[in-house]
Amino acid sequence: MFRESSVLRAATAAGAAAPRVLYDCEDFQVHAFVPGTIVEEAVPSGTRPPDSIVATVWASQALLDSVGRSELLELPSRRCFARTQYDSSEGFAESLRDWLSRVYVVAPAPAKLAMAEVGISGDPFTSTIGLHDVNRPLRLCHGDLSRGNCMIHRGRVTILDWELSLWGDPAWDIASFFHRFGLTREQEEHILSQGAPVPSDNLRVDVEAYRKLEVDRSLVIDCVRLVQAWGSYDPQRVGEYTDKVAKLRPDLLADHQSAAYRIRRLLNTIRV
C-alpha cells in the first residue's frame, strides 16, 4: 500500500480524474477543493449509473497503466493493515484470497453465527481463484471504486479515496469496480469490448473469477461490521444485509426475512 499523496500525484499526472494535492507531509495532506455531489446520492445503488460516469471511471482506470511503480511511496509497515509479497497476478490473487480467509478465521464468534444464519457456514475463501492469465502485468489499482467514492459536478467526475490503492492485478480492480459500482451486464460488456491490457478471453474469465471473490468478501466483511456496530446501527440494517445476501448469493438464502429475524434475535441475546 502507498502514501495516498504519491498516488494522487501519479494519477493526476497520468490524466486520471483524481483530486490535486496542494500540500502533504507524513501526518496529513491538503487537496484542492472538489465541488459536487457524491455519485451515490445522485444515482443511488440499485439504479443504472449513467454511461458518462461509467466511461470516466473506466478511462481513469485505463490511464493507471502508465503509472510506474517507482513513482509511488510505500506506507511504513506500522501504517499498513496488511503486507505481503507477490510478483505476479497469480501471486496477487492468492495473497488476496489468503488475506480474506484470515478475515473470516479471526471474525468474532457472533459474526460467524450470524453468517451461518444466511448460509455462510464455513470459510468461503478456501478454493484457489484459478486465473487463466497467471502472469498478467501488475499495475496501480484504486481498490475501492464505488459510487460513494466518486463525485460529480456539471458532468465532471472526480474519483476520491485513493488511500487503499495498491500494486495489484488490473483484472481484480475491474471486477471490484463492476461489483461495487453496480453496473448492468450491458455496461460491463461494453467496457470489456473496448480493449484491455490482456487478451479479452482471459480478461473476461479472470474478471468473473474475481467477481465471485468480491461477492463473498462483501458478505463476510459487511457481516463483521454489522455485528461490531450492533447497538449503534438501526436494526433495519440486518434486513438490508440479508436482502443483499439474497441478491448476491441466492444459492445461500431462500427465506431472508426469517434469517433477518434470527440474526436480530441472536445479536440481542449476545449483546455484542
C-alpha positions in Angstrom: 0.0 0.0 0.0 1.1 3.5 -0.8 1.1 7.0 0.6 -2.0 8.5 -0.8 -0.5 11.8 -1.8 2.1 10.0 -4.0 -0.8 8.0 -5.6 -2.8 11.2 -6.3 0.2 12.9 -7.8 1.0 10.0 -10.1 -2.7 9.5 -11.0 -3.3 13.2 -11.9 0.0 13.3 -13.9 -1.4 10.3 -15.9 -4.6 12.2 -16.5 -6.9 10.2 -14.2 -9.8 12.0 -12.6 -8.3 12.4 -9.1 -8.0 15.3 -6.6 -5.0 17.6 -6.9 -2.6 17.6 -4.0 -1.7 21.1 -2.7 0.5 20.0 0.3 1.4 16.9 2.1 3.6 15.6 5.0 3.7 12.4 6.9 0.7 13.2 9.1 -1.8 14.9 6.7 -2.4 16.2 3.2 -4.3 19.1 1.6 -6.2 18.6 -1.6 -7.7 21.2 -4.0 -11.4 21.7 -3.2 -13.6 19.3 -5.2 -17.2 20.6 -5.7 -20.1 18.4 -6.5 -22.3 15.6 -5.2 -21.4 12.1 -4.2 -22.5 9.8 -7.1 -24.2 7.5 -4.5 -26.5 10.4 -3.7 -27.1 11.5 -7.3 -27.5 7.9 -8.6 -28.4 5.6 -5.7 -27.4 1.9 -5.7 -29.9 -0.2 -7.5 -30.3 2.3 -10.3 -28.3 2.2 -13.5 -25.4 4.6 -13.4 -25.2 7.0 -16.5 -22.9 5.8 -19.2 -21.0 9.1 -19.0 -20.0 8.4 -15.3 -19.0 4.8 -16.1 -16.9 5.9 -19.1 -15.0 8.5 -16.9 -14.2 5.9 -14.2 -13.2 3.3 -16.8 -11.0 5.8 -18.6 -9.2 6.7 -15.4 -8.6 3.0 -14.7 -7.0 2.6 -18.1 -4.7 5.6 -17.5 -3.3 3.9 -14.4 -1.4 1.5 -16.7 1.1 4.3 -17.3 1.9 4.9 -13.6 5.3 3.5 -12.8 5.9 1.6 -9.5 8.9 3.8 -8.7 6.6 6.9 -8.7 4.8 5.6 -5.5 5.9 5.8 -1.9 5.2 2.8 0.3 3.5 3.3 3.6 5.6 2.3 6.6 4.8 -1.1 8.0 3.2 0.3 11.1 0.5 2.1 9.0 -0.4 -0.8 6.7 -3.2 -3.1 7.7 -1.6 -5.9 5.6 1.7 -6.6 3.9 2.6 -9.5 1.7 4.9 -10.4 -1.2 3.9 -11.3 -4.7 5.3 -10.7 -8.2 2.6 -12.0 -10.5 -1.2 -11.9 -11.0 -1.4 -15.4 -9.6 0.6 -14.4 -6.5 -1.6 -11.4 -6.0 -4.8 -13.4 -6.3 -3.6 -16.0 -3.8 -2.4 -13.3 -1.4 -5.8 -11.6 -1.6 -7.6 -14.8 -1.0 -5.4 -15.7 1.9 -5.9 -12.3 3.5 -9.7 -12.6 3.1 -9.6 -16.1 4.6 -7.8 -14.7 7.7 -10.6 -12.1 8.0 -13.1 -14.9 8.2 -11.0 -17.0 10.6 -10.4 -14.2 13.1 -14.0 -12.9 12.9 -15.7 -12.8 16.3 -18.0 -15.8 17.1 -21.2 -13.7 16.9 -20.3 -12.7 13.4 -19.7 -16.3 12.4 -23.0 -17.3 13.9 -24.8 -14.5 12.0 -23.1 -15.6 8.8 -24.2 -19.1 9.4 -27.8 -17.9 9.5 -27.5 -16.7 5.9 -25.7 -19.9 4.8 -22.1 -19.0 5.2 -21.3 -21.9 7.5 -17.5 -22.0 6.8 -14.6 -20.1 5.3 -15.7 -19.2 1.7 -12.1 -18.4 0.6 -10.6 -21.9 0.7 -10.7 -22.6 -3.0 -8.0 -21.2 -5.3 -9.1 -18.5 -7.7 -7.7 -20.3 -10.8 -6.7 -17.4 -13.0 -6.2 -18.0 -16.7 -3.5 -15.4 -17.1 -1.2 -16.0 -14.2 1.5 -13.6 -15.4 -0.6 -10.5 -16.2 1.4 -7.3 -15.6 0.5 -5.7 -12.3 -0.3 -2.0 -12.0 -1.6 0.6 -9.6 -5.2 -0.3 -8.5 -7.6 2.1 -6.8 -9.2 -0.8 -4.9 -12.4 0.8 -3.8 -14.2 2.2 -6.9 -17.7 2.6 -5.6 -20.4 5.3 -6.1 -19.6 6.5 -2.6 -16.1 7.3 -3.6 -16.9 9.4 -6.7 -18.2 13.0 -7.0 -19.9 14.6 -9.9 -20.2 18.3 -10.8 -21.7 19.6 -14.0 -21.0 16.3 -15.7 -17.4 16.0 -14.5 -16.5 13.1 -12.3 -13.7 13.0 -9.7 -12.6 9.8 -8.0 -11.9 10.1 -4.3 -10.4 8.0 -1.5 -7.2 6.5 -3.0 -6.0 5.5 0.4 -6.5 1.8 -0.2 -4.6 1.9 -3.5 -2.1 -1.0 -4.1 0.0 -2.6 -6.7 -2.1 -5.5 -8.0 -3.9 -7.3 -10.7 -5.9 -5.0 -13.0 -8.5 -7.7 -13.6 -9.3 -7.5 -9.8 -9.6 -3.7 -10.0 -12.0 -4.1 -12.9 -14.0 -6.8 -11.1 -14.1 -4.7 -7.9 -15.4 -1.7 -10.0 -18.1 -3.8 -11.6 -19.2 -5.2 -8.3 -19.1 -2.1 -6.1 -20.5 0.3 -8.7 -23.4 -2.0 -9.6 -23.1 -1.8 -13.3 -25.5 -3.6 -15.7 -24.2 -6.5 -17.7 -24.7 -4.4 -20.8 -22.3 -1.7 -19.4 -19.8 -4.4 -18.3 -19.8 -6.0 -21.8 -19.3 -2.6 -23.4 -16.3 -1.9 -21.2 -14.7 -5.3 -21.8 -15.2 -4.9 -25.6 -13.3 -1.6 -25.7 -10.0 -3.3 -25.2 -7.9 -4.5 -22.3 -4.3 -4.8 -21.2 -4.5 -8.6 -21.8 -6.4 -10.8 -24.4 -10.1 -10.3 -23.9 -11.0 -14.0 -23.3 -8.6 -14.3 -20.4 -9.7 -11.0 -19.0 -13.4 -11.9 -19.1 -12.8 -15.2 -17.3 -10.5 -13.7 -14.7 -12.7 -10.7 -14.0 -15.6 -13.2 -13.4 -13.4 -15.2 -11.0 -12.5 -12.1 -9.1 -16.2 -11.0 -9.0 -17.1 -14.2 -7.2 -14.4 -13.4 -4.7 -15.7 -9.8 -4.3 -19.2 -11.1 -3.6 -18.0 -13.3 -0.7 -15.7 -10.5 0.5 -18.7 -8.2 0.7 -20.9 -10.6 2.5 -18.3 -11.6 5.1 -16.9 -8.1 5.8 -20.4 -6.5 5.9 -21.5 -9.0 8.5 -18.4 -8.5 10.6 -19.0 -4.7 10.5 -22.7 -5.1 11.3 -22.0 -7.2 14.3 -19.2 -4.9 15.6 -21.6 -1.9 15.3 -24.6 -3.6 16.8 -26.4 -1.2 19.1 -25.5 1.9 17.1 -26.9 0.6 13.8 -30.7 0.7 13.1 -32.0 -2.9 13.3 -33.2 -2.3 9.7 -29.5 -2.8 8.7 -29.9 -6.6 9.4 -32.7 -6.7 6.9 -30.6 -4.8 4.4 -27.8 -7.3 4.9 -30.0 -10.3 4.3 -31.5 -8.7 1.3 -28.0 -8.2 0.0 -27.2 -11.9 0.6 -30.4 -13.0 -1.2 -29.5 -10.8 -4.2 -25.8 -11.6 -4.5 -25.9 -15.3 -3.4 -29.4 -16.6 -3.9 -28.0 -20.1 -3.6 -27.3 -19.4 0.1 -30.6 -17.9 1.2 -34.2 -18.7 0.4 -36.1 -17.0 3.3 -34.1 -13.8 4.1 -36.9 -12.3 6.3 -36.7 -15.3 8.6 -32.9 -15.1 8.6 -33.0 -11.4 9.5 -35.3 -12.2 12.4 -32.9 -14.9 13.6 -29.9 -12.6 13.3 -31.6 -9.8 15.3 -32.6 -12.3 18.0 -29.1 -13.7 18.1 -27.4 -10.3 18.4 -29.9 -9.1 21.0 -29.2 -12.2 23.0 -25.4 -11.9 22.8 -25.4 -8.1 23.3 -22.3 -7.6 21.2 
